[in-house]
Structure formats: C-alpha cells, structure tokens
Amino acid sequence: MRKFMMKYLMVNCREATMLMTKKEEGKISFREKLSLMLHTSMCSFCRRFEKQTTTIGSESKHVHAEGDQLTASSREKIERILDVNS
C-alpha cells in the first residue's frame, strides 16, 4: 500500500501548487484531490500557500472591473493571512 501511495499519489511542491490552481477552478479529479491532500498533510509550506490562495480568491471575488477595489475588511483579512504587517 505504501509503495502504491508513493508511486501513484505522491506529488512534489510544484505539482501540488498546480493542483491547487486546478482546484480553485473546480477542475480537479478525485486522484488529484487525494494527491493534494496527501502532500499538504506533510508539507506545511504548501498547506500555508493553499490557505493564502484560497483566502485571496474568496476575498477578491467581487472585484471585476479595473476601477473596483477591495473593501477595507477584505484587504485587512488578506494582509493578516499573508502576515504582511508582521
């Protein structure tokens, strides 16, 4: 079982970030979802990156036009999650 997981499910950080992008677009297969979950369970850097990109994506959904801006609360939330002020 362990060999199967390592051979077919384990991905590196570069592949994991690509899977995160696909996940945000809603185009991720079950196998890819398992691979991503396995990787992020072991990699704190990718886990943090996923949290950051998810927050940025959800907080900036309403910004469509060039003149639109984030609300102050959305901007603060993104800054907190990215540790900009720390």
C-alpha positions in Angstrom: 0.0 0.0 0.0 2.8 2.4 0.9 4.6 1.8 -2.4 1.3 2.5 -4.3 0.8 5.8 -2.5 4.4 6.9 -3.1 4.3 5.9 -6.8 0.8 7.0 -7.8 -0.4 9.6 -5.3 2.7 11.5 -4.1 3.4 14.8 -5.8 6.2 17.4 -5.3 5.6 21.0 -4.2 5.5 22.3 -7.8 2.8 19.7 -8.8 0.9 20.5 -5.6 0.7 24.2 -6.4 -0.6 23.3 -9.9 -3.2 21.1 -8.3 -4.2 24.0 -6.0 -4.8 26.2 -9.1 -6.9 23.5 -10.7 -8.8 23.1 -7.5 -9.6 26.8 -7.4 -11.0 26.5 -10.9 -13.0 23.4 -9.9 -11.3 21.1 -12.4 -9.6 18.6 -10.1 -10.1 14.8 -10.3 -10.5 12.5 -7.4 -7.0 11.1 -7.7 -5.6 14.6 -7.9 -7.6 15.6 -4.8 -6.1 12.7 -2.9 -2.6 13.5 -4.1 -3.0 17.1 -2.9 -4.4 16.1 0.4 -1.6 13.6 1.0 1.0 16.3 0.1 -0.5 19.1 2.2 -0.8 16.8 5.1 3.0 16.5 5.1 4.1 19.9 3.8 3.5 22.9 5.9 4.7 25.3 3.2 2.1 24.1 0.7 -0.6 24.0 3.4 0.1 27.6 4.1 0.2 28.5 0.4 -3.1 26.8 -0.2 -4.7 28.7 2.7 -3.4 32.0 1.4 -4.5 31.5 -2.2 -8.0 30.3 -1.0 -8.4 33.5 1.1 -7.2 35.8 -1.6 -9.5 34.1 -4.1 -12.6 34.3 -1.9 -11.9 37.8 -0.7 -11.3 39.2 -4.2 -14.3 37.5 -6.0 -16.3 40.7 -6.2 -13.5 42.7 -7.9 -14.2 42.6 -11.6 -13.7 46.0 -13.2 -10.5 47.9 -13.3 -11.8 50.6 -11.0 -13.1 48.3 -8.4 -11.2 47.9 -5.2 -11.2 45.5 -2.2 -13.2 46.6 0.8 -11.1 47.5 3.8 -12.2 44.4 5.7 -11.2 42.2 2.8 -7.9 43.9 2.5 -7.2 43.5 6.2 -8.1 39.8 6.1 -5.7 39.2 3.2 -3.0 41.1 4.9 -3.5 39.1 8.1 -3.3 35.8 6.3 -0.2 36.8 4.4 1.4 38.2 7.6 2.2 41.5 5.7 2.3 43.6 8.9 4.3 41.1 11.0 
